[in-house]
Amino acid sequence: MNAVISAKRVVSLTTYGRLHLGFFNLSQPSPRQFGSVGVAIDAFQTSLTIRAGSQQAELDPWISKILNQHLVACGLKDDLNVTIEQAVPRHGGLGSGTQMALALGAAVNTYYERPVVAAEIAAIHQRGARSGIGIATFEQGGFVVDGGRGPNTVVPPLLTRHAFPEDWHFLLIVDTSRDGLHGQGEKKAFQELMPPSLSATQYIQQQLLILGLPALIERDFAGFSQFIGALQAYNADYFGPAQGGAYASKQVATILETLKQQGHVGLGQTSWGPTGFVLLPTRIDAVAIQKRLLQEYAENNSLSFLVTAAMNQPASIQIEEDAD
């Protein structure tokens, strides 16, 4: 590094969790696989600060490993003090790993005046192995669709990005009594699961193009909800054998089935869960259901219900000079 870095430089970064609404290309054989639909949400954030000096507060070993991996890959010295203010919860289907890797990598690169290229940072940390939506929401926020993996793909390419309607809100159903499938368990599942039929895949791809995307752009809540329901059904048929049914959490499954019986169709599970969601046309509608569920499950300490809007902004990075 030839640049002279001020010892008083402070870099702060905030990024957001995301909902993985589903894959749309799970059949084999195919030149490309996966392809994802997702949206950034404001309910969960990863926020951190980097400044010069030795580490003051002990970092979680998982976070420390990500930080050291990035420093080694970039040939940088470990002379930074990292403070984690908050982090997206792990193993809930909310994109915690990708957001932490991108946040640390982008903050370190910013501190050392290196280029911040999300795809390059993701490649260092082996993020985007199947889905690229967390990388896309980090860079742009909003609703995103990626093109999956081809023979030479490093990070799944972003196909389209649109602002998510501000009025529409999600009610999240969070079950802290269990984790979603991850790590080696996730890899093993993808190796063993039976691919959907080509006709099922072609149908959901058609629905994405002629229903989902047009409905989002035209703010057609009913049409978009119908697409989300179809996409979730396609994914549930595929993931069901690995997670014991359409949803990873039986508690979340019970609530979602009840909501479905009540006429809500834009609902499902983000990634491997166990977090579930239902899309509502307004915050008022989401809060009304939240209040009802909070009362019904008041004695259940493992369930929580959060109302969230989409986040249409990318991750934010700030550079300041420490006054001390």
C-alpha positions in Angstrom: 0.0 0.0 0.0 1.4 3.3 -1.0 -1.3 5.5 0.3 -0.8 7.1 3.7 -3.8 6.2 5.9 -4.8 8.7 8.7 -4.6 7.1 12.1 -7.8 9.0 13.0 -9.8 7.5 10.1 -13.1 5.9 11.2 -15.2 3.9 8.7 -18.8 3.0 9.6 -21.0 0.7 7.5 -24.6 -0.5 7.7 -26.2 -3.1 5.6 -29.5 -5.0 5.8 -31.0 -8.4 5.9 -32.9 -9.9 3.0 -35.7 -12.3 2.3 -34.8 -15.1 -0.1 -38.2 -15.5 -1.8 -37.2 -18.6 -3.8 -35.2 -20.2 -6.6 -36.8 -20.4 -10.1 -34.4 -22.8 -11.9 -33.9 -26.0 -9.9 -34.3 -28.6 -12.7 -31.4 -30.5 -14.1 -29.6 -30.8 -16.5 -29.4 -27.1 -17.4 -26.7 -24.8 -18.6 -27.5 -22.7 -15.6 -28.8 -23.5 -12.1 -30.7 -21.8 -9.3 -31.6 -18.2 -10.1 -33.0 -16.3 -7.2 -35.7 -13.8 -6.2 -35.3 -11.6 -3.1 -35.8 -8.3 -1.4 -33.8 -6.3 1.2 -35.7 -5.6 4.4 -35.2 -3.0 7.1 -36.0 -5.2 10.1 -32.5 -6.6 10.5 -29.2 -4.7 10.1 -25.5 -5.4 10.3 -23.6 -2.3 11.5 -19.9 -2.0 12.3 -17.2 0.5 12.8 -13.5 0.2 11.9 -10.7 2.4 13.2 -6.9 2.1 13.7 -5.5 0.3 16.8 -5.5 -3.1 18.5 -8.8 -4.9 18.9 -10.6 -3.7 22.0 -13.7 -5.8 22.4 -13.4 -9.6 21.7 -15.0 -10.5 18.4 -17.2 -13.5 17.9 -14.9 -16.3 16.5 -17.1 -16.5 13.4 -16.7 -12.7 12.7 -13.0 -12.8 13.5 -12.5 -15.6 11.0 -14.2 -13.6 8.2 -12.2 -10.5 9.1 -8.9 -12.4 9.1 -9.7 -14.2 5.8 -10.3 -10.8 4.1 -7.1 -9.3 5.5 -5.0 -12.3 4.4 -6.6 -12.4 0.9 -5.8 -8.7 0.4 -2.4 -8.8 2.0 -3.3 -6.3 4.7 -2.0 -6.1 8.3 -4.3 -6.9 11.2 -4.0 -3.6 13.0 -7.7 -2.6 13.1 -10.1 -2.2 15.9 -13.5 -3.5 14.8 -16.7 -2.8 16.7 -19.9 -4.7 15.8 -22.9 -2.7 16.8 -25.5 -5.1 15.6 -25.7 -8.1 13.2 -28.3 -9.9 11.2 -29.3 -13.0 13.2 -27.5 -16.2 12.0 -29.2 -19.3 10.5 -32.6 -17.7 10.2 -32.7 -17.4 6.4 -32.0 -13.7 6.5 -28.6 -13.6 4.7 -26.4 -13.0 7.8 -23.3 -14.6 6.4 -23.2 -12.7 3.1 -24.0 -9.4 4.8 -21.3 -9.8 7.4 -18.7 -10.8 4.8 -19.6 -7.9 2.6 -19.8 -5.4 5.5 -16.4 -6.4 6.8 -14.8 -6.6 3.4 -16.2 -3.3 2.2 -15.3 -1.5 5.4 -11.7 -2.7 5.4 -11.3 -1.8 1.7 -12.7 1.6 2.4 -10.4 2.1 5.3 -7.4 1.2 3.2 -8.7 3.2 0.2 -9.1 0.0 -1.9 -11.9 -0.4 -4.5 -15.1 -1.7 -3.0 -16.5 -4.2 -5.5 -19.1 -6.4 -3.9 -18.7 -9.3 -6.3 -14.9 -9.4 -5.6 -15.4 -9.3 -1.9 -18.0 -12.0 -2.1 -15.7 -14.2 -4.1 -13.0 -13.9 -1.4 -15.4 -15.3 1.1 -17.1 -17.9 -1.1 -20.4 -16.1 -0.9 -22.9 -16.4 -3.8 -22.3 -20.2 -4.3 -26.0 -20.5 -5.3 -27.7 -17.2 -4.8 -26.5 -13.7 -5.6 -29.4 -11.7 -4.1 -27.6 -10.8 -0.9 -24.8 -9.3 -3.0 -27.2 -7.4 -5.2 -29.2 -6.0 -2.2 -25.9 -4.9 -0.6 -25.1 -2.9 -3.7 -28.6 -1.6 -4.6 -31.3 -2.6 -2.1 -34.8 -3.2 -3.3 -36.3 -6.2 -5.1 -33.7 -8.2 -7.1 -33.6 -11.2 -9.4 -30.3 -13.0 -10.2 -29.5 -15.3 -13.1 -28.1 -18.3 -11.2 -24.8 -20.1 -11.9 -23.4 -21.0 -15.3 -20.2 -23.0 -16.0 -18.0 -19.9 -15.6 -20.0 -17.9 -13.0 -18.1 -16.3 -10.1 -21.1 -14.5 -8.6 -24.6 -14.9 -10.0 -25.3 -12.0 -12.2 -28.0 -9.4 -11.4 -30.8 -9.6 -14.0 -33.1 -6.9 -12.7 -33.7 -4.6 -9.8 -36.8 -2.6 -8.9 -37.8 -0.5 -5.9 -40.2 -2.4 -3.8 -43.6 -0.6 -3.1 -43.2 1.4 0.1 -46.8 0.7 1.2 -46.4 -3.1 1.1 -45.1 -4.6 4.3 -44.0 -8.1 5.5 -44.9 -9.7 8.8 -42.0 -11.9 9.8 -42.6 -15.0 12.0 -39.3 -15.8 13.7 -38.7 -19.1 15.5 -35.6 -19.0 17.7 -36.0 -22.6 18.9 -34.2 -24.0 15.9 -31.8 -23.1 13.0 -32.4 -23.3 9.3 -30.3 -25.8 7.4 -26.8 -24.4 6.7 -23.2 -25.3 6.1 -22.4 -28.9 5.3 -26.0 -29.9 5.9 -27.2 -27.5 3.2 -24.6 -28.7 0.8 -25.5 -32.3 1.4 -29.2 -31.5 0.9 -28.6 -29.9 -2.5 -26.6 -33.0 -3.6 -29.4 -35.4 -2.6 -32.7 -33.6 -3.3 -34.6 -34.7 -6.4 -34.9 -31.9 -9.0 -38.3 -30.6 -10.0 -39.7 -31.6 -13.3 -38.8 -29.4 -16.3 -42.4 -28.5 -16.7 -42.7 -27.2 -13.1 -39.6 -25.1 -13.6 -40.8 -23.7 -17.0 -44.1 -22.8 -15.3 -42.5 -20.8 -12.5 -40.2 -19.1 -14.9 -43.2 -18.1 -17.0 -44.9 -16.8 -13.9 -41.9 -14.7 -13.0 -41.9 -13.0 -16.4 -45.7 -12.6 -17.0 -47.0 -12.2 -13.5 -44.4 -11.5 -10.8 -42.3 -8.7 -12.4 -45.2 -6.9 -14.2 -47.3 -7.0 -11.0 -44.4 -5.5 -8.9 -43.8 -2.7 -11.5 -47.5 -1.9 -11.7 -48.0 -2.2 -7.9 -50.5 -5.0 -8.4 -50.5 -6.5 -4.9 -52.9 -9.4 -5.6 -50.9 -10.4 -8.7 -47.5 -10.2 -7.0 -48.8 -12.1 -4.0 -50.1 -14.8 -6.3 -46.6 -15.1 -7.8 -44.9 -15.3 -4.4 -47.3 -18.1 -3.4 -46.5 -20.0 -6.6 -42.8 -19.5 -6.2 -42.9 -20.7 -2.6 -44.9 -23.8 -3.6 -42.3 -24.7 -6.2 -39.5 -24.3 -3.7 -41.4 -26.2 -0.9 -41.9 -29.2 -3.2 -38.1 -29.3 -3.7 -36.9 -28.5 -0.1 -39.6 -30.5 1.7 -37.8 -33.8 2.0 -34.8 -32.2 3.5 -36.6 -30.1 6.1 -39.6 -32.3 7.0 -42.3 -30.5 5.1 -43.0 -27.3 3.4 -41.5 -25.3 6.3 -38.6 -25.9 8.5 -40.4 -24.9 11.7 -43.6 -26.7 12.7 -44.6 -23.6 14.7 -44.2 -21.3 11.7 -45.9 -23.8 9.5 -49.0 -23.8 11.7 -49.3 -20.0 11.6 -48.7 -19.8 7.9 -51.3 -22.5 7.2 -53.8 -20.5 9.3 -53.0 -17.3 7.4 -53.4 -19.1 4.1 -56.8 -20.4 5.2 -57.7 -16.8 5.9 -57.0 -15.8 2.3 -53.4 -14.6 2.4 -51.4 -16.1 -0.5 -48.2 -14.1 -0.6 -46.5 -16.1 2.2 -43.8 -18.6 2.8 -40.3 -19.2 4.2 -37.1 -17.3 3.4 -34.3 -19.6 2.2 -34.0 -22.6 4.6 -35.9 -20.7 7.3 -37.0 -21.1 9.9 -38.2 -17.5 9.5 -41.6 -17.3 7.7 -43.3 -14.3 6.2 -46.6 -13.0 4.9 -46.9 -10.0 2.5 -49.5 -7.4 3.4 -50.7 -4.4 1.4 -50.2 -1.9 4.2 -48.4 -1.5 7.5 -51.8 -1.2 9.2 -52.7 -4.7 7.9 -49.4 -6.1 9.0 -49.6 -4.6 12.5 -53.2 -5.8 12.9 -52.1 -9.4 12.3 -48.9 -8.9 14.4 -51.0 -7.8 17.4 -53.3 -10.8 17.1 -50.5 -13.2 16.9 -48.6 -11.6 19.8 -51.7 -12.1 22.0 -52.3 -15.7 20.8 -48.7 -16.7 21.4 -47.9 -14.5 24.4 -46.7 -17.5 26.4 -44.4 -18.8 23.6 -40.9 -17.4 24.2 -39.5 -18.9 21.0 -41.7 -17.0 18.6 -41.6 -13.4 17.7 -43.5 -11.3 15.1 -41.9 -8.4 13.3 -43.3 -5.9 10.8 -40.9 -4.7 8.2 -40.8 -2.7 5.0 -38.5 -3.3 2.2 -35.2 -1.4 2.1 -34.8 0.3 -1.2 -31.4 1.7 -0.4 -28.0 0.0 -0.7 -25.5 -0.4 2.2 -24.2 2.9 3.5 -20.6 3.7 4.2 -19.4 6.7 6.1 -15.8 8.0 6.6 -15.0 10.3 9.4 -12.0 11.6 11.4 -11.9 10.5 15.0 -11.9 13.5 17.3 -10.0 11.7 20.1 
